[in-house]
Amino acid sequence: MIAFGRTGQAVARSNASPPRKRALPAAIGAALFAFAANPAAAAGTAGPLGADLPAWSAVPFLGILVSMAALPLAARRFWHRHYGKVAAAWALAAVVPFVAVWGRPAADEVVRMAVADYLPFLILIGALFTIGGGILVRGTPRGTPAVNTAIIAAGTALASWIGTTGAAVLFIRPLLRANRGRRRVAHTVVFFIFLVANIGGALTPLGDPPLFLGFLQGVPFFWTLGLWKEFLLVAGLTLAAYLAVELRQWRLEDPEVRARGTAAREKLRVEGWHNLLFLAGVLAAVIASGVWHAGTVRLLGASREVSGLLRDAFLLLMASASWVTTSPRTREENAHTWRPIREVAILFAAIFATILPPLLMLRAGSGGALAPLLRTVRGPGGYFWMTGALSSFLDNAPTYLAFLSAAVGSLLPGVPGREAVSRLVAEHGVYLRAIATGAVFMGANTYIGNAPNLIVRSMAEDAGVEMPSLVGYTVRYAVPFLVPVFLLATWVFFL
């Protein structure tokens, strides 16, 4: 899910072993530091986890972020070969001291994160990736500014209905084929990530995981359609910015490339269309799991909804059926490989492990170490930017839930569960709109803000596109193009 810099072969060889050797010492060192810094917790007298965790327990999460940003630039070959070991080292550095100091409650949180959050997330992403890989669009027209803008616009329009992952996997391959032969393609992929993999998912709970979690918490299914004004403004301005950049890049292409762009085009046709039925099955299962409640069961000590387990089993069935019924030739011509989803699985396993302490501190509100950060949140605009800023680096789904809880606690203290969410929708809807749009829109600010970002980046690199690094993506594209749009949206909707 990170663009790569360059380094020499000697550097790659000399750095090949440290992650394996350093993972356990790093974890043990962090554990000892935890005992020294919080002896009461070490003795088993600590209170709620979120209130007891020190601020520095977020260091492993910062470590995986820095590694993903810096190592691909400083040691490209090393990162390619050993990113899994680096991810494992940071995950151990987070989990080992966390469990060593806080014992069974911490272990329960780790298991719950793995069973209730990470595995369903990976199953959904994997199912959509597998099914999307079986749909081959032939006869893609040449990648002119008009064609590229049309493809991105179509993906953005469908993302709320087939999910940002489904839309990203479905549309990125035709886009990459359309631009085969062009020298300047990275900007097109970056704006595709902005729009199709993030902003486009704002209108239904099916579009993006944060909105689906809100639906499960009691937000009405069709409430998100009310975000159409925010969606149209942000998506429209971002698409217009892309067209301006693309027209400039198009003028810089070789005349021969531009001439090919106006040549005769092969008629469009779709192979593997039956996979659309499997995709519809995935979406139906996701909806059903949110409206049908059949009780809970304990799985590895973590509580899971029966409907959620059945949904996950059905998604695996749909993915397996797609794999069996789709011609291998279709997948081969679609350039379908498992590298992108493997990278997503490994890096997000580390991210889910390392974000647990920061999320617990956020959920502790004024009683946690991040209380000074939360006290800076004022009004809907504050919720929009704070939710969005953290969603740029944390997983946007739990961040959405954390700020939904913060808003309920601040505006409706003492009101229980789903009743509080219903009243928040009815009485303070602008706050929920700010949280929802912040989580969905600003997941585009970094590669790690949303899982489809990394999938698209990996697929583009597999197709030979030289993508910007994590820092380059944010500094060269997100800051100059997205931040001004978000500032305008704040002024129009949340002040």
Buried (B, 14 or more C-beta within 10 A) or exposed (E): BBBBBEBEEEBBEEBBEBBEEBBEEBBBBBBBBBBEEBEEBBEEEBEEBBBBBBBBBBBBBBBBBEBBBBBBBBBBBBBEBBBBBBBBBBBBBBBBBBBBBBBEBBBBBBBBBBBBBBBBBBBBBBBBBBBBBBBBBBEBBBBBBBBBBEBBBBBBBBBBBBBBBBBBBBBBBBBBBBBEBBEBBBBBBBBBBBBBBBBBBBBBBBBBBBBBBBBBBBBBBEBBEBBEEBBEBBBEBBBEBBBEBBEEBBEEBEEEBBEBBEEEEEEEEEBBEBBBEBBEBBBEBBBEBBEEEEEBEEBEEBEBBBBBBBBBEBBBBBBEBBBEEBEEEBBEBBBBBEEBBEBBBBBBBBBBBBBBBBBBBBBBBEEBBBBEBBEEBEEBBBBBBBBBBBBBBBBBBBBBBBBBBBBBBBBBEEBEEEEBBBBBBEEBEBBBBBBBBBBBBBBBBBBBBBBBBBBBBBBBBBBEBEBBBBBBBBEBBBEEBBEEBBEEBBEEBBE
